[in-house]
Amino acid sequence: MGTVIIFGLVALLAIFGTISALKNKNFLGFGFALATFAVFGFFTVMTIIGNGYPGGH
């Protein structure tokens, strides 16, 4: 369950990084932040779907 929390926080920070890079017209930073959001957001959603929320045994 800790993995979902960490991945979710990284995805949220990537959203803020994406917006900040776009405002500053930093296109390389925008690309990396968007890719980070896509990867970690996907991992977060798939982990929640695969293991359930909360991850009880």
C-alpha positions, 0 to 999 in steps of 0.5 A: 500500500505504501507504493501506491501512496508514494507513486500517487504523490510523485504523480501529483508533483509531476502535475505541478511540474507540468503546469510550472514548466508550461507557464515558464515555456520550458518545453523540455521540462514540460515533456519530462514532467508529462512523461513522469505523470503518465508513467507514475499515474499509470502505475498508481491506477494499475496498482489500485486496480490490481491490489484494491484499495486499501490493500487488505489480505 
